[in-house]
Amino acid sequence: MKSSKSKRADGWIPRSENVRVRGRDIGGMIYIGRGSRTRRNGHPDNAFIDTSKTVSRTSNDYEGCGMGYWPSYSEISPRSRATYLDWLSNGRSDTRYNVGYVFLYFYGLERRVFVDKTDSKERADIVAEVHRLLETYGHDRSIRCYLGNFINAASTLDPGNTSRPIFKRAGCKVPANVLLALGRMAANGESLTSDWLLSWYLCHPETRLRTPARRASAEFREYFRYLFDQEFPSGLALRAPKRRLTLMYDAASCNFAVNLIKKLDKIPDVSNVSPPLSIARAIADEATKGLEKYSRYLGRNPDGRGTLEAHALLPEAVWSLFPCREKEELRTWAASQVEAGGLVPVQDVLERLEGARPDKVGKHQLIGVADALARLGVGMAPDPRFALQQPRYGGPVVLFHLPGDIGTIEDPSEAYRNAIVSLAVGALVAYSDGRIDASEREYLAFQIDSNQSVTESEQARLHANLTWMTAIPPDMSRLGNRLRNATKSTREALGRLAVAVAGADGARDPEKIRTIERLYDTMGLGRKRVYSDLHAFSPAAEPVTVRRADLTAREFTIPSRPRGNTVMLDEARVSAIKAATADVSLMLNDIFADDEDDDTEIADDAVPDEDMKFRGLDMPHRAVALVLVTRNQWTEEEVAALADEHQLMVAGALETINEWAYERLGDALIEQYDRYEVNGNLAQELKR
């Protein structure tokens, strides 16, 4: 680097040279001298460092107390001048310094490009330097806006840049080259491609992407392209408005403005054309929704991109664009397990998908596995979301062929909810003698096959759950606290359902009666009530078994139950079961759930009545959000302390809260500019 003495330096100092000011080597890419007074405000040009100005010996004004909103080296305090020179000489990257010092430096860069009109090589160097500043100081909103606008405007000076879409927003306006390209397409009658529509949408200042689109940006772009091409295979027509495009660059220094297209032909201004953006928003929403499972997996496994489980959670339409060789191996393995009966140790399944044998099994793990397998046409029972009890480490799950309508996995029909509850209670009662025998299993399977209200996929899931319930004895002790804490109407409805299922085959086995008695005791209903409920569900003129017949005594002979594989079904009893099931199905979601202590770090805590508006956030994040909405602004230190109090990382906590706010309220709750700012409208709604 060449050296230049300060007293002889004047004007622009190139990057390859160095200038020494007040004992400091401050490098190049700056203006030295007084400069002329600006035409706009008559003040000295704030892009210049006037070496005649006094500089303090103290240089610790990191907060920029001696500077105004539009700082000028000639007008800031001597202490601020010393601080600025230190910042320049020490690499221009220290984030302890107020962004006002960054702007003082930036004023010279924008002047060199748009006033001096330098050559393309130096212009590229300056644009690269502004990109570096934006990356270093982009946490500040003003930096993002002004430096982003500069980058966008500078791109119009290179004709080749206007032919490429931009997928990352910089600045606070749609980039000039994007508007130029769109205007030319409209003028020429060209249809929009998916890339140009997405570029327009992503660069628009009102666009707010949800977490899946930001966390999986490459996958989001490809899925957006697929959905667009499905709907608009020939492209999207773009109307040419009468209004003509005007593009001005207003300098951050407030010293000049430049017309960016004065030498170009008249181009339509599409900035106020809204229909294409509405279409883009709808496609983006669909693409984002399709990536939610994939995004949640990456949120829990930041290094999981490219793994088998991650790949399986991608929309099938983009599988070929993000290949995974292990997928077919998993499909083959799962098919072999299904053929062998389907019972597989749960840790084996997790190891196949996650690549390592887990130390424990949690609900969210199981949901991820079930969703991943479903994309391969393989189901897993029990369903992690709807189960009498969750599989335990060392215990099995059931893999089975899953028909094509997998859309009901997360949102099953009401008929399925009724059927799974009935099946769970039936298995509990049938297991009263320690096993489910062939006739009992046959009857429960008949219930599934005769249910015309469930889909083919749901019917397959019910049969798989029956296989699992046959292999794993129902554990009434696990339901104890939940049953006792349920409402009385829920407990009564559950009791009626158990009684109805127990007598479904036309007989009341004493072992089943004793199981129902224990169930009634567990629920606090009292076993005496069993017999009145039995009587209510007993068809007229049919005896209830009280004790086994003594075949040695001379008594009246009661005909034995039919034997063999024939299932005798009484329509009155079927109706009773259906009625009891309908009563209880809507009330049992809190009972037939997973054990919370299996997955405490991500389980949704109980929500007090006063916190109902925050439902969907776990307790630590809810506690942080409750405090945040009490004020409009927070410092970084305050937010860090609040997150630390609840053992959360700041970035992750705010992302979780904002993702929740986007889904529930349509906007972010808190954003970082000069400090953290809370969305006042959302805060008022949450406090209301």
N, C-alpha and C positions, 0 to 999 in steps of 0.2 A: 504494500500500500504506500503510495506516494505521500509525502508530508507537505503541508502547506501552512505557512505562518498566518496567524489570525490577522495581523495588521495588513497583510497583502491580499488576503482572501476577500473576494467579493462575488456575490451571486451564488449560483448553484455549485455545490461541491459534489463531483461524481462519486459513485460507490467505491471506485478503486482508489480514491484519495482520502487523506485524513487532514483535519484541521484541528489546531490546538487553541482552546479558548480558556482563559483564566487557569492555566496550569493543567488542563484536562485534554486528553486526546479523545475527541468525540466522534471521529470517523467521518464518513461522507453521507450522501443522500440527504443533504440539508442545504438551506440557503443561509448565507452569511452576508451581513451588511444591514443597511437601514431599509432598503427597498423604498418604493414610491408609496405615497399615500393612496389609499384605495378610493375608487370612484364612488363606491356605495355609501361609505360612512365617513370618509375623510381621515380615518385613523391610519397609523402606520401599518403596512402589510404584515399581518401576524404570522406569515410563513417564514419571516426572516429572524435570524438571531443577530441583534445589534450588539456588536462586541464592545461598544463604548459604554454600555449600561453597567451600573454598579452591581457587583455580585457579592453576596454575603459570605463570610467564612463558615457560617453554619448552614448545613444543607440537609435538614431533617424535616422539611415540610411535606411528608409523605401524603398527608390528607389533602394537600392543595388549598390550604386556608388562605394563602395569599394570591389566589387566582379568581377571576370572574367566570361567568358562564361561557363566554367566548374569549378564551385567554389569548393574550399577546405577549411575547417575550418583552417588548418594550414597556408594558404596563403592569406586569405582575411584580410582586415584591422581590427585593434582592435575595431573600432567603429562598423563595420559590425558583428564582433563576438558578441559584446554586444547586438546588435539588434536581432541576431539569437537566442541567449539564451533567450531573452525576448519573442520572438515568440513561442519558445518551452514551456516556463513556463506558457504562457497565453492561452493555449488551441489549438494552432497550426491551427487556423481557421481565423485569422484576414486577410482580403483581402487587407488591406492597404499595406502589405508587398510585396516586389518584389518576383516573383515566384522562384528566385534563392534560397531563404531560404527554399522553399518547396522541391526543388531538393536536397539540402544538407541533409535534413531529409530522402528523398526518397532513396538516395544512400545506406543508411544503411538497409532499408527495403528490397531492391532487393538483397543486399549482403546476408542477413540472409536467404532468400528463396533459392537462387541458388548456393551460395558458402558454407554456413554452412549446408544447406539441413536439415532444421528443421523438426519437426514432423507435422503431418497433422493438429492438433488442432491449434498450433501456426501459421502455414501457413494460415489457414482460418482466424485467427485474423488479420494477416498482410494484406491479400487480402481485408478484410473488411475495414481496415484503408485506403488502397490505393483507394478503391471505394469512401470513404468519402472525401479524398483529391481531387479526380477527380470531384466530385459533387461541391465542394467548389471553386476550382480554374480552372474548365474546360473551362472558358472563354478564357484561354490562349491556343494557338494552340500547343505549345511544350508540355504543360502538357497533353493535350488530346492525343497526339501522344505517348509519352514515357510511361505514366501511363497506357494508354489503351493497349499498347503492352505488358506491364508487366502482366496485368490481363489476357490477352489472353494466354501468355506463361505459367503462373502459373496454368491455368486450365488444361494443359496437364499432370500435375503431379498427377492429380486425374483421374484415368481411366474412371470413370462414366461420367465425363463431356464431353468426346468426343462423346457421344451418343445423345447429345441434341443440336438442332439447336439454333443459336443465331440470334435475330431479331433486335438488337441494336448495331450499330458499335461502337467499342472502339479501339483506336489506329489508325494507318495509314496504316495497312496491313490487309489482310484477316486473321482472327484469326487462330492460329495453329490448334486448335481442329476441326475447320470447314474443313480445308484442309486435316486433318487426316481422318475425317469421309468420305469426298468426295472421297479421294484416295482409301479407303477401299471398298467403293461401286463400284468404277470403277474396282478394282482388282477382286472383286467377281461377276462382271457382273450384279450388282443390278441396277434397274432403280431409277432415282431421284423422290422423292415425291415433292409435292408442297412446303412443309415446308423447305426442304433442298435446293431447288432451290431458294426460296425466301431468305433464310438465306445467301446463297452465294452472291446473288445479293445485299442485303442490306449491307453486310459487305465489299463489294468491294470498294476500295478507289475512283474509278471513278464514282460511283453511286451518283447522285444528285436527291433527291426526291423533287417533287413539294409540295406546301403547302397542298393540300388535303390529300396526303399520310402521311404527318407529323402530320397534325392537327387531322386526324381521323385514327390513326395508327392501332387500333384494327379492325375497319371496313375495312381498306385497306387490311389487312392480310386475312380476311375472304373472301373478294371479289376476291383477287388474287387466293386464294385456289379454289374458285368456278370456275373461268375462266380456271385455269390450269386443273382441273379435267374434265371440259367439252372438252378440246382439247386433253388431254393426260390421258384418264381414266385408263390406265395401267402403268402410270409413263413415265418419259422421259429417254431414253437410254443415258448412259454416256460412251463415248469411253475411254479406258485406254491407256494413252500415254506411250511411252517408257521411258521418262524421270522420274527419281526417285526423290521423295520428300526429300528435306533437310530443316530442320527448325532450325535456330540458334536464340538464344536470345542474342542480343548485349546490354550490360548494358548501362543505361543512364549515369552512372559515367565514362564510357569509360575505366573501369578497367578490365573487363572480358567478355567472350562470352561463351555461353553454347549450346551444341548440344542437342536439345530437344528430338530427336527420335533415338539416337544411339543404344538403346537397342531394338528397334522395328524392325519388318520385313521390307523388302524393299516395299515401298508404292508408287504407281504412283503419279506424280505431275500434278494435273489438273489445276494449276494456270494459265496456258497459253492456256487452252481450251476455245475458245470464243463462239461457237454456243449456248451452253445452256444459257449463259449470254445474248445473243441477243434475245433469246426466252423470257427470264425473263423480259427483258426491254420492249418488245412489250406487254406482259401481264400486266406489271406494268403500262404502259402508258394507256392501256384500263381501268384498274381498277381506276387509278387516274381520268381519264375523267368521269367515272361513278359516282365519288364522288364529283364532282365540285359543284353541287347545294347544297349538304349536307354540304360541307366545307364552302361555302359562308354563309350559314345560321348560322353555328357555329361561323364564324368570326363576324357576327353581334350580335349573342346571345351566348356568351361564356358558359352560364349555360343552354343552350337549349338542350344539349344531352339528349335523352330519351323522349323528348316531342313529341306530336302527329305530329307537322309539320316537325320536324327533321326526325322522323321515315319515314314519307311519302316520304321524299326526298332521302332516301337511295335506292340503286338499289334493285329492287323487289326480286332478287335472295337471298339476305341476310336478308330479313325481319324476317324470322323465327328465326334467330340467335340473333336478337335484338328486342324482342317482345314489342308490345305496345298495351295495352288493349283498349285504347281509339279509336283505328283505326276503329274497326267495328262499334262503336257507331257513329263515324263521317260518315262512309259510309251509315249507316241506316238513319241518319239525312239528309244527302245530297240527298239520294234517295227520301225521303219524300218531300223535297223542290222541286225537279224536277217534281214529280207527281202533286204538287200543282200549277204548272205553271212556277216555276224557279226563279221568282223575289224575291230576299232576300236583306234586308238592308246590305250594305257592312260591317258595324261594327259587325253585327251578325256573318258573315262568319269569320272575323278576330278573334273574340272572341272564336269561336269554335276551331280554329286551334292554337291560341296563348295562350288561357287560361285566357285572360284578355281583357277587352274592351279598344280599343286604343283611344288615344286623337286626333290622326290625321291619315290620310291615305296617304301613299307615294308610289311611283312607285315600289321601291324595295320590299316593303311589298306585294304589289299586285302580283308581279312576283313570289315571294315565295309561296304565296297562290295558284296561278294558277298552278304552277309546282307541288305542293303537292297534290292538288285535282286531277290533271291529272293522278298521280300514282294510284289513286283510281277509275279511269274510269269516273271521273266527270270533265266537262269543266266549265270555267267561262268566261263570256263576260261582258264588252269588254275586249279584250286581252290587257294587260297592255303595250305590245310592239307595237301594231298596232291599234290605236284608234283615232277617231275624237276628242274625249274628254274623260278624265278619270272620273271614278265615284267619286262623292263627299261624304264627311262624311254625313251620314243621307240619302243618296240616295241608290238606289238598284244596284245590279249586277244580272246577269242571270246565274243560274246553270243549266246544261243540261247533258244528257248522252253523253259521248265522246267515239266514236268508238276506236278500238284498235291501229290505227296508230298514236300514240301520238308523234312520232319523228318529225313531222312537226311543233310542237308548237313553238319552238324557231327559226326554219329555214323554214318558209312556202314557198310554191312554188310561182313562179312568177304569176301563174294564180290566186292564192289566194290574192296576193298583189293587182293585178288588180281589183279583185272582191270586196275587202273590200273598196277600194277607190271609185269604182262605187257605191257601196251600200251607203257609207257615203254621197256622193254628191246627190244621189237619195233621201235619207231621208231628207236632208237639203232642197231640192227643194219641195218635197212632203209636207213638214211641213209648207209650205208658208201660208196656211189658218189656222194654229194653231193646226192641227191634221193630222195624216195619216189615211185616211179612208180605208174601207175594200178593195175597188178596187185597191187603190194605194199599199196597203200592199200585195195584191194578185199579183200585177204585179211585185213588188220587189222580192217576194218569187219565182215567176216564173223565174225571172232572175237567181236566185240561183240554182233552180232545173234543169234548162236547161244548166247549165255550166258543160260540160263534162271534163273540164281540171283540176278540183280540186279533191282532194281525198275525201273519205267518211268523214274523220275526219274534213277536212276543210269545207266541205259543212255543217256539223252540226254546226260548229263554226259560219259560215255566218248566218244561220237561228237564232242562239242565239243572234248574234249582231243585227239582224233586230228586234228581240223582245225587246232588250234594247233600240234601237233607237226609237222604237214606244212608249216606256214608258217615255223616257227622251227627251224633245224637244232639237233639235240641237241649240247651242248658237253661232250665227255668231259673236257676239262681242268678244268671246274668240279667234276667228281666226284672228281678225282684224290686229294686229301688225304682225303676221306671214305672212298673205297674202300680206300685203303692203311691207314686207321686202323680199319676194320671188323674184326670177328673173322674168323678163318680160315674157320669154318663158314659165315659169311655170305657171304664172298667166293667160296667154292666153290659155294654154292647159286646165287649170282648168275651164275657162269660156266656152270653146267649149264642155267640158264634161257635164257641168251643162245644157247647151242648148240641148244637145243630149238626156239627161235623161228626161228633162222637156217635150219633145215631143215624148217620147217613146211609149205612148199609142195612138198616132195619133192626139192628140189635144193639144192646147197651152192655158192653163187656164190663164186668166189675173192675178190672184194672184201669180201664178208661175212666170209669166213674171216679175211682180214687185219684187219678191224675187231675181230673177236673176239680175235685175237692181241694187238692193242694193248690191248684191254680186260683180257686176262689179265696182260699186262705191267704195266699200271697198278695192278692189284690185287696184284701181287707173286706171282702164281701160276706165271708162266713160260709162254711160248708153246708149249713142247713138250707141255704137258699138254692143249692144245686138241685134238690129234689123238686122244688116248685118249678124251677126252670125246665127240668127234664119233663115234668108233667105237661108244661105249656107247649113243648115241642113234640110230645108223643101223639101220634095219630090215634083217633078214637078206637076203642075195642081191641087194642094191642097191648099185651102185658109187657111190663118192664122187668128185666132180669134182676131179681133181688138176691138169690143164691143159686148155686149150681144144683141141678136135680140129683137126687139119690136114686140111682138106678136099681138098687136092691130092694127098695120099698115098693109096695103096691100103690101107685099113684096114677093120676091121669097122665097120659103121654102127650107131650107137646112136640109137634113136628120139628125136626131139626132144620137148621138153615141149609139152603141149597149149597152143594159143593161143586167144585170144578172151576172153570175159568169164566163162567157166566156172571156178569155183574147185574144184580137186580136193583133197579132204580125206581124209587117212589117219587112221582112228580110233586106230591105235596111236600116231601122232605126237601127236594131240590129247591122248591120255591122258598121254603123256610131258610135254607142256607143262603140263597141269594139275598133275601131280605136282611138277614143278620149281617151278611158281608157288607152290604151297602151302608148299613148303619155305622159300621165300625171303621170302614176303610179310610174315611176322611179324617178320622180322629187318631189314627195310629202312627202317623209319620214320626212323631216324637218317641214312640216306643220301639218300633222296628228300625232302629238307626244304629250307626256304628258306635263303638266304645270311644268316647272322646279322648281318653288317655292314650289311645294308640297313636294319635297324631296331634298332640297338644299344641305344637308350634304353629299349626295352620288351621286348627279347628275354629269355627265361628262361635264365639262366646255368647252366652245368653245376653239379651239386650234389655236393660231396664226400660220401663215405660217411657221415661223422660228422654231416652236416647234412641227411640224408634227411628228417627230420621237418619240415623247413622247405621241402620241395619245393612249388613254386607261387609262391614269392616270388623276385623277382629279387635279384641280389647285394647292392645297396645296402640294400634293405629287410630282407633276410635278416641282413645284418651288424648292423643296428640291433636286430632282434628277438633275435638271439643274446646281445647285451649286456643287453637289458632283462630277460630271464628270470633273470638272475643275482641280482637283488635284488627285494624286495617293493615298495619305494617309490623314487621319483625326484623331484627338484625340477624346476621348469620350466626352470631354467637348465641343468641337467644334460642333460635331454632335448633342449633346443635345441642344445646343443653337440654331442651325439651325432648329431643329424640333420644339422647343418652339416658335420660331419666327412665325411659320405657324400654331401654336396651335395644334401640333401633339405629340403623345407619341413616343419616340424613337423606341422602339421594334416594335410597330404596324406599324409605318411609314416604317421602313426598311423591314419588312416582306411584306408589300404591294408592295413596289418598287421591291423587289427581285422576288416576285411572278409574277409581270408584266414582268420583265426581262426574267424569265424562259419561259413564254408563248410567248413572242415576239422575244427573241434573243437566247434562249436556255441555258442560264446560269445566275447565280446570278450577280448583279451589284456591291454589296458591302458586305464584310464579316468582322467579328471582329476576329482579332488575338491578337497581342500585342496592336494594335490599329486598327482603321477601315481602311481596304485596298480596293481600288476601282479596279475592273476588267479593266485593261488597254485596252484590245482589245475591250471590249464593249464601254468603254468611247470614244475611238477614232471613233468607228462606229457612236455613237450618236452625236459626235461633227462634223463629216464629212459633 
